[in-house]
Amino acid sequence: MHLQADNLTVERGTRTVISNLSFTAQAGEALLLVGPNGAGKTTLIRTLAGFIAPVSGTISLKGDSANRDVAEVCHYVGHLTGIKANLTAEQNLAFWGEYLGGDRATLADRVDAALGDFGLAALADFPAGLLSAGQKRRLGLARLSIATRPIWLLDEPTVSLDAASTELLARLIQQHLARDGLVIAATHLPLGLERPVYLRLGPSPGTSTTQSAGLPPVEGQQP
């Protein structure tokens, strides 16, 4: 399975943010969207998730026998954590588990697994409103583990995370890729992934390169 965008043009208000962009993202691949502020990284992530309708162009899944659209098979994690402050960490994930679907008989086990994946097991009974910014971010990311979805759409996923939590997220992303998952992430910082593919947005959009570490050079800078 792979995701394909063809001649995608997206406007916000009266401004064209993305113009005639085409790219392909393969299963087992991490595609990192990079570029300056205002280049359209968040806009592209939200368009792929189905929150913004493109002016023209198409987004499709190839090799999916069920002919689903991207929104049906993706986890979207944006700038907001998507948690309820008055619910405990465990209750927040139980809500997401029910909302995202799956076998109700396994919900408790899936919640426990998600808490463990993101180092939150000791905080299961804490109200989310009392968690630190980094812990809230990890709780928001933990819904990636609560239900199986092949595509992860992540907008600046390392915001508020310390180095240890960033490494934890990188390991989970690598595990997802090893299971033929697909990750598309907007980021200003390297995520510590093995051989990600970079799609640069901005003055010269549509350029993609594969590198083993770090971020690709900015325009005018030598590798």
Backbone bond lengths (Angstrom), bond angles and torsions (degrees), N, CA, C in turn:
res aa  C-N    CA-C-N  psi(-1)  N-CA   C-N-CA  omega(-1)  CA-C   N-CA-C  phi
1 M - - - 1.463 - - 1.517 110.30 -
2 H 1.310 116.64 140.79 1.460 120.04 172.17 1.522 110.43 -145.98
3 L 1.320 114.22 156.81 1.458 121.33 178.28 1.522 108.57 -99.57
4 Q 1.320 115.86 135.72 1.459 120.44 -177.62 1.523 110.73 -130.40
5 A 1.320 115.47 128.75 1.465 121.97 173.51 1.525 107.98 -112.37
6 D 1.319 116.56 131.53 1.458 121.42 -178.09 1.527 109.94 -124.73
7 N 1.347 115.18 120.25 1.473 122.07 173.31 1.523 111.91 50.05
8 L 1.311 116.02 49.33 1.458 122.07 -174.18 1.529 110.38 -81.12
9 T 1.331 116.16 125.51 1.460 122.47 174.32 1.525 107.93 -124.89
10 V 1.349 115.67 128.27 1.463 120.97 -176.78 1.514 108.75 -131.47
11 E 1.329 115.67 134.47 1.461 121.44 178.21 1.517 109.65 -115.76
12 R 1.344 116.04 147.26 1.460 122.52 170.66 1.517 106.61 -124.13
13 G 1.335 116.44 112.46 1.456 119.81 -172.55 1.521 108.59 67.58
14 T 1.313 116.69 -124.61 1.459 120.82 179.18 1.528 111.74 -101.77
15 R 1.314 117.62 5.28 1.465 121.48 -175.22 1.524 110.94 -102.41
16 T 1.317 116.70 132.06 1.457 121.27 173.05 1.527 108.11 -82.82
17 V 1.327 115.84 113.12 1.461 121.11 -176.47 1.526 111.26 -90.57
18 I 1.310 116.75 -38.61 1.466 123.08 179.92 1.515 107.57 -128.82
19 S 1.312 116.89 132.02 1.460 120.65 -175.73 1.524 110.91 -130.16
20 N 1.338 115.61 118.89 1.473 122.81 172.63 1.530 112.61 50.91
21 L 1.320 115.96 47.71 1.459 121.45 -178.48 1.525 109.88 -92.26
22 S 1.328 116.02 130.21 1.462 121.69 175.50 1.521 109.06 -128.07
23 F 1.324 116.64 137.68 1.458 121.09 175.63 1.521 109.05 -162.25
24 T 1.324 115.10 163.38 1.460 122.38 176.71 1.522 108.50 -128.21
25 A 1.324 116.78 135.20 1.465 122.39 176.55 1.521 108.19 -121.25
26 Q 1.330 115.71 122.96 1.455 121.71 -173.67 1.520 112.40 -94.29
27 A 1.331 116.52 151.93 1.459 121.06 171.24 1.527 109.11 -57.75
28 G 1.323 115.89 141.65 1.447 120.82 -177.20 1.512 113.92 83.29
29 E 1.327 116.57 8.82 1.462 121.60 -174.43 1.525 110.65 -120.80
30 A 1.335 115.66 143.44 1.458 121.24 170.41 1.519 107.79 -106.26
31 L 1.330 116.60 115.13 1.459 122.73 178.35 1.520 107.50 -102.41
32 L 1.325 116.86 114.16 1.458 122.03 -178.16 1.521 109.79 -101.70
33 L 1.327 115.75 124.07 1.459 122.15 178.19 1.512 108.73 -88.74
34 V 1.318 117.07 121.73 1.453 121.53 -178.11 1.523 109.42 -128.69
35 G 1.327 115.17 161.77 1.459 120.95 -179.30 1.514 109.52 147.81
36 P 1.326 117.36 170.31 1.465 121.06 -177.89 1.520 112.12 -68.87
37 N 1.335 115.90 166.76 1.460 120.56 174.28 1.525 109.32 -56.93
38 G 1.329 115.22 136.99 1.458 119.76 179.76 1.506 114.09 85.42
39 A 1.340 117.33 3.08 1.465 119.95 -178.00 1.527 112.59 -76.15
40 G 1.344 117.11 -16.89 1.462 119.78 177.81 1.513 114.63 110.81
41 K 1.335 118.32 14.62 1.463 120.45 -177.96 1.528 111.57 -63.59
42 T 1.334 116.13 -51.27 1.467 119.68 179.15 1.521 110.82 -65.14
43 T 1.311 116.56 -39.59 1.473 119.87 178.20 1.519 111.07 -59.66
44 L 1.331 117.32 -42.70 1.464 120.15 179.87 1.521 111.08 -66.44
45 I 1.340 117.56 -43.77 1.464 120.22 178.35 1.526 110.52 -58.68
46 R 1.328 117.20 -45.73 1.470 120.95 -178.19 1.529 111.50 -69.68
47 T 1.307 117.02 -29.84 1.466 119.95 176.13 1.526 110.25 -69.48
48 L 1.330 116.84 -43.61 1.463 120.39 177.39 1.525 111.20 -61.43
49 A 1.342 116.25 -34.76 1.468 120.42 -179.61 1.521 112.99 -76.11
50 G 1.323 116.93 -11.32 1.459 120.47 178.65 1.510 114.90 94.44
51 F 1.341 118.48 7.35 1.458 121.53 -179.55 1.527 112.49 -82.77
52 I 1.320 117.50 -22.28 1.462 122.91 178.87 1.517 107.86 -125.58
53 A 1.329 116.37 130.91 1.463 120.64 178.15 1.527 109.63 -87.83
54 P 1.321 118.35 127.03 1.462 119.39 178.37 1.520 111.42 -68.35
55 V 1.324 115.60 151.40 1.459 120.83 175.49 1.522 109.57 -67.74
56 S 1.323 115.83 -40.00 1.457 120.89 177.62 1.513 109.00 -154.05
57 G 1.321 115.57 166.69 1.454 121.09 -178.33 1.518 111.89 94.69
58 T 1.310 115.79 172.86 1.466 121.15 -175.95 1.526 111.10 -133.00
59 I 1.338 114.25 152.72 1.460 122.93 172.23 1.524 106.26 -126.78
60 S 1.315 116.90 125.72 1.459 119.03 -175.37 1.511 111.13 -145.82
61 L 1.336 114.40 158.26 1.455 121.86 172.45 1.517 108.29 -100.67
62 K 1.301 116.16 131.21 1.454 121.58 176.75 1.529 108.72 -109.30
63 G 1.306 115.57 141.25 1.453 119.85 178.84 1.507 113.84 81.23
64 D 1.331 117.51 15.60 1.465 122.06 177.72 1.518 108.14 -102.79
65 S 1.309 116.62 110.14 1.462 120.96 -173.72 1.523 113.13 -64.22
66 A 1.351 116.97 -23.25 1.466 120.20 -178.72 1.525 112.78 -86.98
67 N 1.320 117.28 -3.10 1.469 121.85 178.98 1.531 112.37 54.89
68 R 1.339 116.65 43.25 1.452 121.13 179.06 1.521 110.70 -84.41
69 D 1.349 115.93 160.29 1.455 117.97 172.43 1.524 108.63 -92.20
70 V 1.329 115.87 172.33 1.456 120.69 -173.42 1.525 111.39 -60.58
71 A 1.337 117.09 -41.01 1.461 120.93 -176.20 1.527 112.37 -58.77
72 E 1.331 117.49 -30.21 1.459 121.19 -178.15 1.525 112.69 -73.88
73 V 1.314 117.57 -21.17 1.464 119.61 -172.31 1.527 112.67 -120.36
74 C 1.338 116.94 13.78 1.460 118.20 -174.79 1.528 112.39 -119.12
75 H 1.319 114.14 153.17 1.456 123.25 163.07 1.526 106.20 -101.60
76 Y 1.326 116.82 128.48 1.465 121.37 174.95 1.518 108.49 -111.61
77 V 1.329 116.44 126.79 1.458 121.86 174.26 1.521 107.19 -125.38
78 G 1.331 115.96 111.95 1.453 121.01 -177.08 1.515 112.14 -100.37
79 H 1.337 115.70 -157.56 1.467 120.74 -177.85 1.527 111.86 -67.50
80 L 1.326 117.53 -33.42 1.455 121.29 179.99 1.516 109.63 -85.42
81 T 1.341 116.38 148.32 1.462 120.26 -174.77 1.524 112.84 -77.10
82 G 1.328 117.70 -24.49 1.458 119.64 179.92 1.520 113.40 71.05
83 I 1.334 117.36 31.99 1.465 120.04 -179.82 1.529 109.83 -116.57
84 K 1.339 115.50 156.17 1.456 122.98 177.06 1.531 109.06 -99.17
85 A 1.329 116.33 121.03 1.464 120.69 -173.12 1.517 112.67 -63.71
86 N 1.342 118.51 -30.50 1.457 120.88 -175.58 1.526 113.11 -86.38
87 L 1.327 117.24 -4.76 1.461 121.29 175.96 1.521 109.30 -98.25
88 T 1.327 116.40 152.49 1.452 119.83 175.35 1.528 109.66 -72.19
89 A 1.328 115.55 168.44 1.461 119.54 176.95 1.524 110.30 -57.98
90 E 1.325 116.54 -43.96 1.462 121.05 179.50 1.526 111.26 -62.75
91 Q 1.320 117.56 -43.59 1.463 120.95 -179.11 1.532 111.64 -66.42
92 N 1.331 116.46 -36.16 1.462 119.09 176.33 1.524 110.91 -60.46
93 L 1.331 116.80 -45.79 1.457 119.49 -178.17 1.529 111.40 -70.89
94 A 1.341 117.21 -32.42 1.457 119.72 175.92 1.529 110.36 -63.34
95 F 1.347 116.09 -40.13 1.464 119.72 175.83 1.517 110.83 -59.23
96 W 1.344 116.78 -49.61 1.458 120.15 -178.87 1.524 111.05 -63.56
97 G 1.332 116.64 -36.07 1.453 119.53 178.59 1.518 112.22 -62.60
98 E 1.333 116.38 -41.46 1.462 119.91 177.67 1.521 111.24 -70.30
99 Y 1.321 116.18 -40.60 1.468 120.18 -177.98 1.528 111.41 -65.65
100 L 1.319 116.78 -40.32 1.461 120.43 -175.86 1.523 113.01 -82.49
101 G 1.306 116.99 -10.34 1.457 120.12 175.78 1.515 112.81 90.40
102 G 1.310 114.35 175.57 1.462 120.35 -177.17 1.512 110.07 122.07
103 D 1.296 116.63 175.97 1.458 123.22 -178.11 1.530 109.90 -69.83
104 R 1.333 116.64 117.14 1.461 120.50 -179.23 1.529 111.35 -63.18
105 A 1.330 116.37 -27.80 1.462 119.91 -178.94 1.523 111.71 -66.31
106 T 1.322 117.04 -22.67 1.468 120.48 -178.56 1.526 112.16 -104.34
107 L 1.334 117.54 6.34 1.465 120.33 -173.60 1.524 111.97 -59.68
108 A 1.322 117.56 -46.47 1.467 120.28 -178.03 1.525 111.00 -60.37
109 D 1.327 116.40 -41.45 1.467 120.17 178.91 1.526 111.00 -66.21
110 R 1.321 117.13 -38.29 1.458 120.51 179.67 1.530 111.27 -68.24
111 V 1.320 116.38 -37.20 1.462 120.51 176.87 1.530 109.89 -63.89
112 D 1.343 116.31 -46.13 1.464 120.20 179.38 1.525 110.84 -60.65
113 A 1.332 116.25 -40.79 1.466 120.49 -179.68 1.523 111.16 -65.60
114 A 1.328 116.61 -41.07 1.464 120.56 -179.63 1.524 110.99 -66.60
115 L 1.336 116.70 -41.55 1.468 120.19 176.62 1.526 110.45 -60.67
116 G 1.325 116.31 -41.48 1.449 120.27 179.23 1.514 112.58 -67.86
117 D 1.330 116.79 -40.39 1.462 120.93 -179.73 1.526 111.57 -57.44
118 F 1.324 116.69 -36.60 1.457 120.59 -174.57 1.528 113.06 -107.40
119 G 1.336 116.45 19.95 1.451 121.08 173.84 1.507 114.35 63.61
120 L 1.340 117.15 36.48 1.459 121.19 -175.85 1.527 113.05 -117.35
121 A 1.320 117.65 7.81 1.465 119.90 -174.92 1.526 112.06 -57.85
122 A 1.329 117.43 -39.07 1.461 120.93 -178.78 1.520 112.36 -70.96
123 L 1.334 117.53 -13.62 1.464 122.27 -177.94 1.525 111.87 -108.69
124 A 1.317 117.99 14.50 1.462 121.66 -174.33 1.522 112.97 -55.52
125 D 1.353 117.23 -37.81 1.463 120.96 -175.59 1.518 113.42 -95.44
126 F 1.329 117.97 5.38 1.461 121.47 179.24 1.526 110.20 -82.00
127 P 1.349 117.94 135.64 1.468 118.99 171.39 1.526 109.86 -59.78
128 A 1.317 116.40 136.19 1.464 120.35 -175.68 1.522 111.85 -60.70
129 G 1.336 117.06 -28.94 1.452 120.47 -179.22 1.519 113.45 -66.47
130 L 1.337 117.40 -16.89 1.460 121.15 -179.76 1.526 112.40 -95.47
131 L 1.311 117.75 -2.93 1.455 121.01 -179.26 1.522 110.36 -77.76
132 S 1.328 116.09 156.04 1.459 120.80 175.41 1.528 109.50 -71.76
133 A 1.327 116.14 169.62 1.468 120.24 -179.58 1.526 110.85 -59.95
134 G 1.338 116.69 -41.13 1.457 119.86 179.51 1.514 112.57 -67.60
135 Q 1.340 116.64 -39.17 1.465 120.33 178.32 1.527 111.00 -66.88
136 K 1.335 116.86 -39.06 1.464 119.67 176.05 1.527 110.90 -62.81
137 R 1.338 115.83 -39.52 1.459 119.00 178.84 1.517 110.84 -63.35
138 R 1.351 116.23 -43.63 1.470 119.48 178.30 1.526 111.31 -63.23
139 L 1.340 116.99 -37.62 1.465 120.11 178.19 1.522 110.52 -64.47
140 G 1.344 116.45 -40.86 1.459 119.04 176.40 1.518 112.30 -63.41
141 L 1.328 116.64 -38.50 1.464 120.87 178.62 1.524 112.23 -72.10
142 A 1.344 117.17 -23.46 1.461 120.48 -175.23 1.521 112.67 -63.76
143 R 1.318 117.81 -19.25 1.461 117.42 177.53 1.524 112.10 -68.56
144 L 1.345 117.94 -12.20 1.456 120.27 171.98 1.523 111.02 -60.81
145 S 1.336 116.51 -30.05 1.469 121.22 -177.28 1.521 113.26 -93.17
146 I 1.319 117.71 -9.62 1.465 119.45 -170.54 1.521 112.66 -81.74
147 A 1.327 117.32 -23.79 1.459 121.41 178.80 1.522 108.02 -146.24
148 T 1.316 116.18 144.44 1.460 121.11 -176.90 1.520 110.42 -78.83
149 R 1.307 116.43 116.11 1.457 122.58 173.39 1.535 107.27 -134.90
150 P 1.331 118.69 131.35 1.462 119.51 -173.90 1.520 114.89 -71.97
151 I 1.331 118.66 -23.22 1.459 120.85 -176.03 1.525 109.40 -114.73
152 W 1.332 115.47 127.43 1.465 121.47 173.88 1.523 108.52 -109.36
153 L 1.330 116.56 123.70 1.463 123.13 176.09 1.522 107.31 -110.28
154 L 1.320 116.70 111.74 1.463 122.03 -170.87 1.517 109.98 -121.81
155 D 1.330 115.76 126.21 1.470 121.08 179.70 1.527 108.65 -108.54
156 E 1.324 116.31 107.54 1.466 123.08 -177.27 1.534 110.90 48.73
157 P 1.332 117.18 61.02 1.474 119.42 -172.94 1.516 115.01 -67.88
158 T 1.340 118.44 -18.95 1.468 119.40 -176.35 1.528 113.56 -92.77
159 V 1.344 118.04 4.24 1.462 120.06 177.05 1.529 109.80 -56.84
160 S 1.317 117.13 130.21 1.474 125.66 178.88 1.521 113.97 74.37
161 L 1.343 118.69 0.73 1.456 120.19 179.81 1.527 110.58 -90.03
162 D 1.330 115.84 140.94 1.461 119.63 173.08 1.528 109.29 -81.81
163 A 1.335 116.37 178.87 1.466 120.46 -174.98 1.529 111.59 -61.87
164 A 1.339 117.07 -41.44 1.463 120.18 -179.10 1.529 111.24 -64.53
165 S 1.333 117.08 -40.74 1.462 120.58 179.91 1.523 111.11 -69.85
166 T 1.333 117.01 -34.59 1.466 120.49 176.69 1.526 110.30 -64.28
167 E 1.333 116.98 -40.97 1.465 120.71 177.18 1.526 110.61 -64.79
168 L 1.330 116.72 -39.02 1.459 120.96 178.00 1.524 110.12 -61.53
169 L 1.334 116.74 -45.40 1.459 120.49 179.21 1.525 110.41 -62.82
170 A 1.333 117.31 -41.21 1.459 120.66 179.52 1.526 111.31 -60.50
171 R 1.344 117.08 -41.15 1.467 119.96 178.42 1.520 111.23 -63.28
172 L 1.326 117.17 -41.83 1.460 120.45 -179.87 1.527 111.27 -66.98
173 I 1.334 116.52 -37.46 1.463 119.43 176.29 1.528 110.15 -63.56
174 Q 1.345 116.61 -44.03 1.464 119.21 179.32 1.529 111.17 -61.89
175 Q 1.327 117.89 -38.46 1.460 120.77 177.07 1.522 110.58 -64.03
176 H 1.337 116.56 -40.35 1.467 120.69 178.30 1.530 110.41 -63.28
177 L 1.315 116.91 -42.39 1.464 120.75 179.18 1.525 110.73 -65.37
178 A 1.322 117.07 -37.47 1.466 120.59 179.72 1.521 111.97 -64.83
179 R 1.330 116.32 -22.42 1.470 120.96 176.36 1.529 111.23 -93.45
180 D 1.348 116.45 20.97 1.471 123.14 -178.80 1.523 112.37 66.53
181 G 1.319 116.68 26.71 1.453 119.65 170.47 1.516 110.69 -77.51
182 L 1.307 115.83 170.25 1.464 123.02 179.99 1.519 107.96 -129.67
183 V 1.325 116.50 134.13 1.459 121.87 178.69 1.523 109.16 -124.67
184 I 1.328 116.43 128.14 1.461 122.36 171.59 1.517 106.35 -121.47
185 A 1.326 116.63 119.07 1.458 120.90 -173.15 1.520 110.53 -132.57
186 A 1.334 115.70 134.55 1.461 121.78 171.09 1.518 107.37 -90.50
187 T 1.326 117.18 129.43 1.460 119.27 -175.39 1.520 111.50 -154.32
188 H 1.333 115.13 149.03 1.458 121.94 170.47 1.519 111.20 -100.34
189 L 1.341 116.73 -12.10 1.454 121.66 -173.83 1.517 110.25 -122.71
190 P 1.333 117.56 150.34 1.467 119.64 174.31 1.522 110.20 -63.83
191 L 1.333 116.48 142.34 1.459 120.83 -177.54 1.527 112.55 -99.90
192 G 1.326 117.60 -0.67 1.453 120.00 179.27 1.510 113.65 74.00
193 L 1.343 117.51 30.87 1.460 122.09 -178.66 1.524 110.50 -94.81
194 E 1.328 115.52 158.58 1.456 121.43 177.88 1.527 110.03 -84.82
195 R 1.315 116.22 117.81 1.457 123.94 174.18 1.537 113.50 48.56
196 P 1.306 117.65 58.54 1.470 119.39 173.28 1.514 110.57 -71.50
197 V 1.307 115.67 162.19 1.463 122.39 172.53 1.520 107.15 -104.00
198 Y 1.334 117.09 134.50 1.457 121.69 -177.92 1.520 109.98 -107.64
199 L 1.317 115.72 134.49 1.458 122.44 171.98 1.520 107.27 -116.73
200 R 1.333 115.95 112.00 1.459 120.34 -176.55 1.527 109.59 -90.17
201 L 1.337 115.08 128.29 1.452 121.75 175.97 1.519 108.94 -108.64
202 G 1.309 116.90 152.20 1.460 120.00 -179.73 1.519 110.88 135.60
203 P 1.343 117.34 -142.06 1.469 120.64 -175.62 1.518 113.90 -57.88
204 S 1.353 116.54 -34.61 1.460 120.21 179.22 1.525 108.67 -126.12
205 P 1.346 117.55 70.31 1.461 120.24 -173.18 1.513 111.99 -70.07
206 G 1.332 114.66 164.08 1.441 120.32 173.14 1.509 114.37 91.18
207 T 1.324 118.66 -0.50 1.451 121.18 179.21 1.521 109.59 -83.10
208 S 1.316 117.82 126.53 1.456 120.45 179.06 1.521 109.47 -125.18
209 T 1.322 116.50 138.78 1.450 122.39 178.77 1.511 109.10 -139.84
210 T 1.315 116.76 156.04 1.450 121.77 176.67 1.518 108.70 -109.78
211 Q 1.340 116.87 128.00 1.453 121.23 179.15 1.521 109.23 -138.69
212 S 1.324 115.71 155.11 1.455 119.64 -175.65 1.516 112.82 -87.50
213 A 1.326 118.19 -21.40 1.463 119.81 -177.87 1.506 109.07 -159.45
214 G 1.360 114.82 160.67 1.457 120.16 176.13 1.501 111.95 71.02
215 L 1.334 115.69 -171.43 1.445 122.74 177.55 1.517 108.89 -107.94
216 P 1.344 117.94 152.17 1.452 119.61 177.56 1.512 110.22 -65.71
217 P 1.342 118.24 154.56 1.455 120.32 -178.69 1.517 111.94 -62.84
218 V 1.332 116.38 147.09 1.448 120.29 175.87 1.514 108.38 -75.42
219 E 1.334 115.99 165.14 1.454 119.90 -179.77 1.520 110.76 -56.36
220 G 1.315 116.15 133.92 1.446 121.34 178.34 1.510 113.85 87.10
221 Q 1.343 117.89 -1.36 1.456 121.09 -178.43 1.520 108.90 -110.47
222 Q 1.303 117.56 139.40 1.458 120.86 -179.03 1.530 109.78 -81.68
223 P 1.339 117.36 146.65 1.469 119.87 177.74 1.519 110.59 -62.18
